Amino acid sequence: MGERESLRRGDRVAAISELFVAHHRRLIGLAALLVDDRGGAEEVVQEAFVSLYRRWHRLRDPAAAAAYLNTCVVNGSRKGLRQGRRFTLLVPSLVAAPEVADSAEQEAVTRDELGRVRREIAELPTRQREVLVLRYYLDQSEAEIAETLGISTGSVKSHASRGLATIAQNLKVER
């Protein structure tokens, strides 16, 4: 390997290391919302970083690497579920810890409500779940979701609307 090739490899390693530090935790959370297992989520994220490393030279814009990782995680999660991997649901908290501690009773109610919402999200069809997770967990716009999933913005709107309606209806029935 020549000196020039070694420098490019070093740049790639440094860039991917920075991306890992900046995005690993967020990507684990994303994958955990799409698959039902922390171990499965970690595997999906690891595969996404390996894929980025292998394809780094094909990346037109290094600034797009985070978006590439998002897409890899969504596709890897979908692939794992399609191949029949069944996991147990483990979802990280989606809300920031409050500065003022709630009472024990309020914490139990909040935990129960979050658990019900998480279960409802997990029961949605794959595409609806993906759209809602990207919208509300990653705070992506409809255009970004469409690009990540390779679908039209109209489809994003449709899947989001159906998913939210299903969750709302099911939560209303449970009460």
C-alpha positions in Angstrom: 0.0 0.0 0.0 1.5 3.4 -1.0 1.8 6.4 1.2 -1.1 8.2 -0.5 -3.4 5.1 -0.1 -2.3 4.9 3.6 -3.2 8.6 4.2 -6.7 8.1 2.6 -7.3 5.0 4.8 -6.2 7.0 7.8 -8.6 9.8 6.9 -11.4 7.3 6.5 -10.7 5.6 9.8 -10.6 9.0 11.6 -13.8 10.2 9.9 -15.7 7.0 10.7 -14.4 7.1 14.3 -15.8 10.6 14.7 -19.1 9.5 13.2 -19.1 6.5 15.6 -18.6 8.8 18.7 -21.2 11.3 17.4 -24.0 8.8 16.3 -23.5 5.4 17.8 -25.9 5.9 20.7 -28.6 7.5 18.6 -28.4 4.7 16.0 -28.7 2.1 18.7 -31.8 3.8 19.9 -33.2 4.0 16.4 -32.5 0.3 15.7 -34.0 -0.7 19.1 -37.2 1.0 18.2 -37.3 -0.9 14.9 -36.3 -4.3 16.2 -37.2 -5.8 19.5 -33.9 -6.5 21.0 -30.9 -4.5 22.2 -28.4 -7.1 21.0 -30.1 -7.2 17.6 -30.0 -3.4 17.5 -26.3 -3.3 18.3 -25.7 -5.9 15.6 -27.6 -3.8 13.0 -25.6 -0.7 13.9 -22.3 -2.5 13.8 -23.2 -3.8 10.3 -24.0 -0.2 9.3 -20.6 1.1 10.3 -18.8 -1.8 8.6 -20.8 -1.1 5.4 -19.9 2.6 5.6 -16.2 1.7 6.1 -16.3 -0.6 3.0 -18.1 1.9 0.8 -16.4 5.1 2.0 -14.7 5.6 -1.3 -18.1 5.6 -3.1 -19.5 8.2 -0.8 -19.9 11.4 -2.9 -20.3 13.7 0.1 -18.8 12.7 3.4 -21.3 15.1 5.1 -24.0 12.6 3.9 -22.4 9.8 6.0 -24.9 10.2 8.9 -27.8 9.9 6.5 -26.2 6.8 5.0 -25.9 5.3 8.4 -29.6 6.1 9.1 -30.6 4.3 5.9 -28.3 1.3 6.7 -29.9 0.9 10.2 -33.4 1.1 8.9 -32.7 -1.4 6.1 -30.7 -3.7 8.4 -33.5 -3.7 10.9 -36.1 -4.5 8.2 -33.8 -7.2 6.8 -33.5 -8.8 10.3 -37.2 -8.8 10.9 -37.9 -10.1 7.4 -35.5 -13.0 7.9 -37.6 -14.1 10.9 -35.4 -12.9 13.7 -37.8 -12.3 16.7 -36.5 -10.3 19.5 -37.9 -9.1 22.9 -38.9 -5.5 23.0 -36.3 -3.2 24.6 -36.8 0.5 23.8 -34.8 3.3 25.3 -36.6 6.1 26.9 -37.9 8.7 24.4 -38.3 11.5 26.9 -35.6 13.5 28.7 -35.4 12.8 32.5 -37.3 15.5 34.3 -35.3 17.9 36.4 -37.8 17.6 39.3 -38.5 14.1 40.5 -42.1 12.9 40.2 -43.8 11.0 42.9 -43.5 7.3 42.9 -47.1 7.0 41.8 -46.6 9.5 38.9 -43.5 7.7 37.7 -45.4 4.4 37.7 -48.2 6.0 35.6 -45.7 7.6 33.2 -43.8 4.4 32.8 -47.0 2.5 32.2 -48.2 5.0 29.5 -44.8 4.9 27.7 -44.9 1.2 27.8 -48.4 1.1 26.2 -47.3 3.5 23.5 -44.1 1.5 22.8 -46.1 -1.7 22.6 -48.5 0.0 20.1 -45.6 1.2 18.0 -44.1 -2.3 18.0 -47.3 -3.8 16.7 -47.6 -1.5 13.7 -46.8 -2.7 10.2 -43.1 -2.3 9.5 -43.4 0.8 7.2 -45.7 2.7 9.5 -43.4 1.9 12.5 -40.3 3.1 10.5 -42.0 6.3 9.4 -43.1 7.2 13.0 -39.7 6.3 14.5 -37.8 8.4 12.0 -40.2 11.3 12.5 -40.5 11.3 16.2 -37.2 9.7 17.4 -34.8 11.2 14.8 -37.0 14.3 14.2 -36.6 13.9 10.4 -38.7 15.8 8.0 -41.1 14.1 5.5 -38.5 14.6 2.7 -35.7 13.1 4.8 -37.9 10.1 5.7 -38.8 9.6 2.1 -35.1 9.7 1.1 -34.1 7.3 4.0 -36.8 4.8 3.1 -36.8 5.2 -0.6 -40.5 6.1 -0.9 -42.4 9.2 -1.9 -43.3 12.0 0.6 -47.0 11.2 -0.1 -46.3 7.6 1.1 -44.6 9.0 4.2 -47.7 11.1 5.0 -50.0 8.2 4.4 -48.0 5.8 6.6 -47.7 8.4 9.4 -51.4 9.1 9.3 -52.4 5.5 9.4 -49.9 4.6 12.1 -50.9 7.5 14.4 -54.6 6.7 13.8 -54.1 3.1 14.8 -52.1 4.0 17.9 -54.7 6.6 18.9 -57.6 4.1 18.4 -55.9 1.3 20.3 -55.0 3.6 23.2 -58.5 4.9 23.4 -59.9 1.3 23.5 -57.5 0.4 26.3 -58.6 3.2 28.6 
